[in-house]
């Protein structure tokens, strides 16, 4: 995930093209939770996850997504991603 427009706890940006890309809007960090909308020409999805500190970086755990293409990933809508310094 690339955060392009941070504004306090709100953000927007994009996901890596290696994972079908997508624009990130309505991003919000609230306590230890991150939420955002991922959209592209293929549709729209809502993502959310718990954030944890991992050696100076942030890691997401217990994440889920809903929306377009969920029917093609039955039982695989949990996600995990990390960014370390």
N, CA, C and O atoms as CSV, one atom per row, in Angstrom:
chain,resi,resn,atom,element,x,y,z
A,1,UNK,N,N,0.847,-1.163,0.000
A,1,UNK,CA,C,0.000,0.000,0.000
A,1,UNK,C,C,0.897,1.232,0.000
A,1,UNK,O,O,1.874,1.301,0.745
A,2,UNK,N,N,0.559,2.186,-0.829
A,2,UNK,CA,C,1.281,3.441,-0.898
A,2,UNK,C,C,0.351,4.538,-0.400
A,2,UNK,O,O,-0.694,4.789,-0.999
A,3,UNK,N,N,0.726,5.189,0.692
A,3,UNK,CA,C,-0.080,6.273,1.233
A,3,UNK,C,C,0.405,7.567,0.606
A,3,UNK,O,O,1.559,7.961,0.777
A,4,UNK,N,N,-0.492,8.227,-0.125
A,4,UNK,CA,C,-0.114,9.430,-0.870
A,4,UNK,C,C,-0.594,10.711,-0.208
A,4,UNK,O,O,0.073,11.740,-0.316
A,5,UNK,N,N,-1.712,10.676,0.461
A,5,UNK,CA,C,-2.303,11.903,0.994
A,5,UNK,C,C,-2.659,11.754,2.471
A,5,UNK,O,O,-3.839,11.694,2.819
A,6,UNK,N,N,-1.651,11.694,3.344
A,6,UNK,CA,C,-1.980,11.587,4.772
A,6,UNK,C,C,-2.526,12.901,5.311
A,6,UNK,O,O,-2.041,13.977,4.960
A,7,UNK,N,N,-3.531,12.806,6.160
A,7,UNK,CA,C,-4.119,13.975,6.792
A,7,UNK,C,C,-4.558,13.556,8.188
A,7,UNK,O,O,-5.723,13.218,8.398
A,8,UNK,N,N,-3.643,13.577,9.132
A,8,UNK,CA,C,-3.948,13.076,10.464
A,8,UNK,C,C,-4.208,11.587,10.395
A,8,UNK,O,O,-3.361,10.829,9.923
A,9,UNK,N,N,-5.362,11.164,10.857
A,9,UNK,CA,C,-5.714,9.745,10.856
A,9,UNK,C,C,-6.334,9.296,9.538
A,9,UNK,O,O,-6.605,8.109,9.354
A,10,UNK,N,N,-6.564,10.244,8.609
A,10,UNK,CA,C,-7.182,9.911,7.324
A,10,UNK,C,C,-6.109,9.816,6.247
A,10,UNK,O,O,-5.084,10.493,6.326
A,11,UNK,N,N,-6.345,8.974,5.239
A,11,UNK,CA,C,-5.368,8.835,4.165
A,11,UNK,C,C,-6.022,8.347,2.883
A,11,UNK,O,O,-7.147,7.848,2.893
A,12,UNK,N,N,-5.302,8.498,1.783
A,12,UNK,CA,C,-5.666,7.900,0.503
A,12,UNK,C,C,-4.370,7.449,-0.147
A,12,UNK,O,O,-3.289,7.767,0.348
A,13,UNK,N,N,-4.459,6.716,-1.242
A,13,UNK,CA,C,-3.261,6.225,-1.899
A,13,UNK,C,C,-3.582,5.163,-2.923
A,13,UNK,O,O,-4.575,5.264,-3.643
A,14,UNK,N,N,-2.734,4.134,-2.992
A,14,UNK,CA,C,-2.939,3.056,-3.963
A,14,UNK,C,C,-2.325,1.769,-3.436
A,14,UNK,O,O,-1.481,1.789,-2.540
A,15,UNK,N,N,-2.763,0.639,-4.008
A,15,UNK,CA,C,-2.167,-0.658,-3.702
A,15,UNK,C,C,-1.190,-1.011,-4.796
A,15,UNK,O,O,-1.304,-0.522,-5.920
A,16,UNK,N,N,-0.241,-1.846,-4.479
A,16,UNK,CA,C,0.768,-2.295,-5.431
A,16,UNK,C,C,0.131,-2.918,-6.663
A,16,UNK,O,O,-0.835,-3.673,-6.555
A,17,UNK,N,N,0.666,-2.605,-7.823
A,17,UNK,CA,C,0.188,-3.214,-9.066
A,17,UNK,C,C,0.409,-4.718,-9.061
A,17,UNK,O,O,-0.244,-5.443,-9.812
A,18,UNK,N,N,1.323,-5.196,-8.224
A,18,UNK,CA,C,1.570,-6.639,-8.131
A,18,UNK,C,C,0.357,-7.374,-7.585
A,18,UNK,O,O,0.255,-8.594,-7.717
A,19,UNK,N,N,-0.552,-6.648,-6.980
A,19,UNK,CA,C,-1.759,-7.257,-6.404
A,19,UNK,C,C,-3.008,-6.659,-7.046
A,19,UNK,O,O,-3.981,-6.366,-6.352
A,20,UNK,N,N,-2.985,-6.479,-8.350
A,20,UNK,CA,C,-4.088,-5.928,-9.144
A,20,UNK,C,C,-4.373,-4.474,-8.840
A,20,UNK,O,O,-5.410,-3.952,-9.251
A,21,UNK,N,N,-3.483,-3.811,-8.135
A,21,UNK,CA,C,-3.598,-2.378,-7.906
A,21,UNK,C,C,-4.886,-1.954,-7.258
A,21,UNK,O,O,-5.530,-2.717,-6.538
A,22,UNK,N,N,-5.243,-0.731,-7.527
A,22,UNK,CA,C,-6.463,-0.174,-6.979
A,22,UNK,C,C,-6.190,1.133,-6.274
A,22,UNK,O,O,-5.123,1.330,-5.694
A,23,UNK,N,N,-7.156,2.017,-6.328
A,23,UNK,CA,C,-7.069,3.295,-5.628
A,23,UNK,C,C,-7.585,3.118,-4.208
A,23,UNK,O,O,-8.559,2.402,-3.979
A,24,UNK,N,N,-6.933,3.768,-3.264
A,24,UNK,CA,C,-7.335,3.735,-1.861
A,24,UNK,C,C,-7.999,5.065,-1.534
A,24,UNK,O,O,-7.403,6.124,-1.726
A,25,UNK,N,N,-9.236,5.011,-1.038
A,25,UNK,CA,C,-9.948,6.200,-0.594
A,25,UNK,C,C,-10.584,5.912,0.754
A,25,UNK,O,O,-10.633,4.763,1.195
A,26,UNK,N,N,-11.065,6.948,1.401
A,26,UNK,CA,C,-11.748,6.819,2.698
A,26,UNK,C,C,-10.920,6.053,3.719
A,26,UNK,O,O,-11.470,5.340,4.559
A,27,UNK,N,N,-9.599,6.199,3.649
A,27,UNK,CA,C,-8.725,5.535,4.605
A,27,UNK,C,C,-8.807,6.194,5.967
A,27,UNK,O,O,-8.867,7.419,6.073
A,28,UNK,N,N,-8.809,5.375,7.008
A,28,UNK,CA,C,-8.892,5.884,8.367
A,28,UNK,C,C,-8.151,4.954,9.312
A,28,UNK,O,O,-8.341,3.738,9.280
A,29,UNK,N,N,-7.309,5.534,10.151
A,29,UNK,CA,C,-6.675,4.798,11.239
A,29,UNK,C,C,-7.329,5.284,12.516
A,29,UNK,O,O,-7.320,6.478,12.813
A,30,UNK,N,N,-7.892,4.363,13.264
A,30,UNK,CA,C,-8.572,4.694,14.507
A,30,UNK,C,C,-8.094,3.729,15.577
A,30,UNK,O,O,-8.451,2.551,15.557
A,31,UNK,N,N,-7.292,4.218,16.507
A,31,UNK,CA,C,-6.706,3.328,17.512
A,31,UNK,C,C,-5.825,2.310,16.823
A,31,UNK,O,O,-4.879,2.681,16.128
A,32,UNK,N,N,-6.115,1.042,17.000
A,32,UNK,CA,C,-5.308,-0.009,16.360
A,32,UNK,C,C,-6.040,-0.640,15.174
A,32,UNK,O,O,-5.795,-1.800,14.841
A,33,UNK,N,N,-6.938,0.117,14.535
A,33,UNK,CA,C,-7.689,-0.385,13.386
A,33,UNK,C,C,-7.429,0.489,12.161
A,33,UNK,O,O,-7.404,1.716,12.257
A,34,UNK,N,N,-7.237,-0.156,11.006
A,34,UNK,CA,C,-7.100,0.544,9.744
A,34,UNK,C,C,-8.248,0.101,8.837
A,34,UNK,O,O,-8.562,-1.087,8.758
A,35,UNK,N,N,-8.867,1.058,8.157
A,35,UNK,CA,C,-9.966,0.767,7.234
A,35,UNK,C,C,-9.790,1.611,5.983
A,35,UNK,O,O,-9.308,2.741,6.058
A,36,UNK,N,N,-10.175,1.075,4.839
A,36,UNK,CA,C,-10.130,1.846,3.599
A,36,UNK,C,C,-10.983,1.183,2.533
A,36,UNK,O,O,-11.355,0.015,2.647
A,37,UNK,N,N,-11.286,1.950,1.496
A,37,UNK,CA,C,-12.007,1.449,0.332
A,37,UNK,C,C,-10.993,1.296,-0.794
A,37,UNK,O,O,-10.218,2.212,-1.066
A,38,UNK,N,N,-11.000,0.147,-1.443
A,38,UNK,CA,C,-10.142,-0.128,-2.592
A,38,UNK,C,C,-11.040,-0.202,-3.826
A,38,UNK,O,O,-12.018,-0.949,-3.836
A,39,UNK,N,N,-10.716,0.566,-4.861
A,39,UNK,CA,C,-11.548,0.545,-6.054
A,39,UNK,C,C,-10.703,0.660,-7.311
A,39,UNK,O,O,-9.572,1.145,-7.281
A,40,UNK,N,N,-11.273,0.204,-8.410
A,40,UNK,CA,C,-10.629,0.271,-9.710
A,40,UNK,C,C,-11.664,0.003,-10.778
A,40,UNK,O,O,-12.860,-0.055,-10.492
A,41,UNK,N,N,-11.213,-0.159,-12.004
A,41,UNK,CA,C,-12.144,-0.443,-13.097
A,41,UNK,C,C,-12.865,-1.775,-12.886
A,41,UNK,O,O,-13.901,-2.018,-13.503
A,42,UNK,N,N,-12.333,-2.628,-12.031
A,42,UNK,CA,C,-12.889,-3.948,-11.754
A,42,UNK,C,C,-13.963,-3.912,-10.669
A,42,UNK,O,O,-14.703,-4.885,-10.534
A,43,UNK,N,N,-14.084,-2.820,-9.877
A,43,UNK,CA,C,-15.110,-2.769,-8.838
A,43,UNK,C,C,-14.655,-2.050,-7.586
A,43,UNK,O,O,-13.754,-1.213,-7.627
A,44,UNK,N,N,-15.295,-2.390,-6.455
A,44,UNK,CA,C,-15.053,-1.692,-5.196
A,44,UNK,C,C,-15.088,-2.682,-4.036
A,44,UNK,O,O,-15.921,-3.588,-4.007
A,45,UNK,N,N,-14.171,-2.501,-3.077
A,45,UNK,CA,C,-14.087,-3.371,-1.908
A,45,UNK,C,C,-13.818,-2.533,-0.665
A,45,UNK,O,O,-13.208,-1.467,-0.755
A,46,UNK,N,N,-14.267,-3.006,0.496
A,46,UNK,CA,C,-13.952,-2.376,1.776
A,46,UNK,C,C,-13.023,-3.316,2.533
A,46,UNK,O,O,-13.312,-4.502,2.694
A,47,UNK,N,N,-11.896,-2.762,2.996
A,47,UNK,CA,C,-10.884,-3.534,3.723
A,47,UNK,C,C,-10.748,-2.984,5.139
A,47,UNK,O,O,-10.873,-1.778,5.352
A,48,UNK,N,N,-10.493,-3.859,6.101
A,48,UNK,CA,C,-10.215,-3.421,7.470
A,48,UNK,C,C,-9.324,-4.455,8.153
A,48,UNK,O,O,-9.344,-5.639,7.814
A,49,UNK,N,N,-8.542,-3.981,9.124
A,49,UNK,CA,C,-7.642,-4.875,9.849
A,49,UNK,C,C,-7.175,-4.228,11.143
A,49,UNK,O,O,-7.288,-3.016,11.330
A,50,UNK,N,N,-6.651,-5.057,12.022
A,50,UNK,CA,C,-6.035,-4.593,13.254
A,50,UNK,C,C,-4.569,-4.284,12.970
A,50,UNK,O,O,-3.901,-5.047,12.272
A,51,UNK,N,N,-4.058,-3.166,13.508
A,51,UNK,CA,C,-2.652,-2.793,13.369
A,51,UNK,C,C,-1.892,-3.162,14.630
A,51,UNK,O,O,-2.393,-2.982,15.740
A,52,UNK,N,N,-0.678,-3.680,14.459
A,52,UNK,CA,C,0.205,-3.952,15.593
A,52,UNK,C,C,1.597,-3.420,15.276
A,52,UNK,O,O,2.008,-3.369,14.116
A,53,UNK,N,N,2.318,-3.024,16.326
A,53,UNK,CA,C,3.699,-2.583,16.179
A,53,UNK,C,C,4.572,-3.815,16.032
A,53,UNK,O,O,4.435,-4.778,16.786
A,54,UNK,N,N,5.469,-3.780,15.059
A,54,UNK,CA,C,6.334,-4.933,14.805
A,54,UNK,C,C,7.752,-4.440,14.565
A,54,UNK,O,O,8.161,-4.224,13.424
A,55,UNK,N,N,8.496,-4.266,15.648
A,55,UNK,CA,C,9.894,-3.868,15.532
A,55,UNK,C,C,10.089,-2.512,14.866
A,55,UNK,O,O,11.008,-2.357,14.062
A,56,UNK,N,N,9.264,-1.543,15.173
A,56,UNK,CA,C,9.393,-0.211,14.596
A,56,UNK,C,C,8.577,0.003,13.343
A,56,UNK,O,O,8.479,1.130,12.859
A,57,UNK,N,N,7.985,-1.057,12.804
A,57,UNK,CA,C,7.107,-0.940,11.642
A,57,UNK,C,C,5.695,-1.304,12.042
A,57,UNK,O,O,5.433,-1.608,13.206
A,58,UNK,N,N,4.796,-1.274,11.101
A,58,UNK,CA,C,3.418,-1.665,11.358
A,58,UNK,C,C,3.070,-2.913,10.579
A,58,UNK,O,O,3.506,-3.093,9.442
A,59,UNK,N,N,2.276,-3.778,11.201
A,59,UNK,CA,C,1.821,-5.004,10.550
A,59,UNK,C,C,0.326,-5.097,10.768
A,59,UNK,O,O,-0.176,-4.717,11.826
A,60,UNK,N,N,-0.383,-5.597,9.783
A,60,UNK,CA,C,-1.821,-5.788,9.941
A,60,UNK,C,C,-2.108,-7.250,10.242
A,60,UNK,O,O,-1.500,-8.155,9.670
A,61,UNK,N,N,-3.041,-7.455,11.147
A,61,UNK,CA,C,-3.470,-8.808,11.501
A,61,UNK,C,C,-4.992,-8.814,11.578
A,61,UNK,O,O,-5.621,-7.765,11.717
A,62,UNK,N,N,-5.565,-9.983,11.487
A,62,UNK,CA,C,-7.014,-10.148,11.607
A,62,UNK,C,C,-7.776,-9.269,10.623
A,62,UNK,O,O,-8.803,-8.693,10.979
A,63,UNK,N,N,-7.292,-9.160,9.404
A,63,UNK,CA,C,-7.944,-8.322,8.409
A,63,UNK,C,C,-8.955,-9.088,7.568
A,63,UNK,O,O,-8.839,-10.299,7.380
A,64,UNK,N,N,-9.940,-8.366,7.070
A,64,UNK,CA,C,-10.942,-8.925,6.173
A,64,UNK,C,C,-11.278,-7.908,5.094
A,64,UNK,O,O,-11.055,-6.710,5.264
A,65,UNK,N,N,-11.811,-8.393,3.992
A,65,UNK,CA,C,-12.324,-7.501,2.954
A,65,UNK,C,C,-13.646,-8.044,2.451
A,65,UNK,O,O,-13.904,-9.247,2.498
A,66,UNK,N,N,-14.486,-7.126,1.963
A,66,UNK,CA,C,-15.783,-7.476,1.395
A,66,UNK,C,C,-15.980,-6.664,0.125
A,66,UNK,O,O,-15.284,-5.672,-0.095
A,67,UNK,N,N,-16.903,-7.068,-0.693
A,67,UNK,CA,C,-17.224,-6.311,-1.899
A,67,UNK,C,C,-17.065,-7.142,-3.156
A,67,UNK,O,O,-17.192,-8.366,-3.129
A,68,UNK,N,N,-16.784,-6.460,-4.263
A,68,UNK,CA,C,-16.689,-7.117,-5.562
A,68,UNK,C,C,-15.623,-8.212,-5.577
A,68,UNK,O,O,-14.549,-8.052,-4.997
A,69,UNK,N,N,-15.928,-9.312,-6.238
A,69,UNK,CA,C,-15.088,-10.501,-6.413
A,69,UNK,C,C,-14.996,-11.388,-5.176
A,69,UNK,O,O,-14.267,-12.380,-5.184
A,70,UNK,N,N,-15.722,-11.047,-4.118
A,70,UNK,CA,C,-15.712,-11.899,-2.934
A,70,UNK,C,C,-16.169,-13.311,-3.286
A,70,UNK,O,O,-15.681,-14.282,-2.710
A,71,UNK,N,N,-17.104,-13.431,-4.229
A,71,UNK,CA,C,-17.614,-14.739,-4.629
A,71,UNK,C,C,-16.536,-15.604,-5.278
A,71,UNK,O,O,-16.673,-16.827,-5.312
A,72,UNK,N,N,-15.472,-14.999,-5.791
A,72,UNK,CA,C,-14.387,-15.763,-6.417
A,72,UNK,C,C,-13.309,-16.169,-5.416
A,72,UNK,O,O,-12.402,-16.928,-5.756
A,73,UNK,N,N,-13.402,-15.672,-4.189
A,73,UNK,CA,C,-12.407,-15.975,-3.164
A,73,UNK,C,C,-13.091,-16.466,-1.898
A,73,UNK,O,O,-12.745,-16.029,-0.800
A,74,UNK,N,N,-14.039,-17.350,-2.033
A,74,UNK,CA,C,-14.803,-17.862,-0.894
A,74,UNK,C,C,-13.848,-18.434,0.156
A,74,UNK,O,O,-13.015,-19.292,-0.139
A,75,UNK,N,N,-13.992,-17.935,1.389
A,75,UNK,CA,C,-13.154,-18.402,2.489
A,75,UNK,C,C,-11.748,-17.829,2.472
A,75,UNK,O,O,-10.934,-18.190,3.322
A,76,UNK,N,N,-11.437,-16.941,1.523
A,76,UNK,CA,C,-10.083,-16.371,1.447
A,76,UNK,C,C,-10.127,-14.847,1.494
A,76,UNK,O,O,-9.322,-14.180,0.845
A,77,UNK,N,N,-11.062,-14.297,2.258
A,77,UNK,CA,C,-11.129,-12.852,2.330
A,77,UNK,C,C,-10.430,-12.286,3.564
A,77,UNK,O,O,-10.590,-11.107,3.880
A,78,UNK,N,N,-9.660,-13.113,4.261
A,78,UNK,CA,C,-8.793,-12.625,5.331
A,78,UNK,C,C,-7.491,-12.181,4.686
A,78,UNK,O,O,-7.047,-12.786,3.710
A,79,UNK,N,N,-6.880,-11.141,5.213
A,79,UNK,CA,C,-5.644,-10.648,4.605
A,79,UNK,C,C,-4.610,-10.287,5.656
A,79,UNK,O,O,-4.922,-10.057,6.824
A,80,UNK,N,N,-3.381,-10.246,5.199
A,80,UNK,CA,C,-2.234,-9.924,6.060
A,80,UNK,C,C,-1.192,-9.228,5.184
A,80,UNK,O,O,-0.808,-9.741,4.133
A,81,UNK,N,N,-0.750,-8.083,5.618
A,81,UNK,CA,C,0.303,-7.365,4.896
A,81,UNK,C,C,1.171,-6.674,5.921
A,81,UNK,O,O,0.728,-6.443,7.046
A,82,UNK,N,N,2.386,-6.341,5.564
A,82,UNK,CA,C,3.234,-5.670,6.517
A,82,UNK,C,C,4.179,-4.712,5.821
A,82,UNK,O,O,4.523,-4.882,4.651
A,83,UNK,N,N,4.588,-3.701,6.567
A,83,UNK,CA,C,5.595,-2.749,6.106
A,83,UNK,C,C,6.540,-2.514,7.256
A,83,UNK,O,O,6.124,-2.102,8.339
A,84,UNK,N,N,7.806,-2.773,7.026
A,84,UNK,CA,C,8.832,-2.538,8.036
A,84,UNK,C,C,9.785,-1.480,7.540
A,84,UNK,O,O,9.972,-1.298,6.337
A,85,UNK,N,N,10.387,-0.783,8.491
A,85,UNK,CA,C,11.382,0.235,8.136
A,85,UNK,C,C,12.679,-0.404,7.749
A,85,UNK,O,O,13.637,0.295,7.418
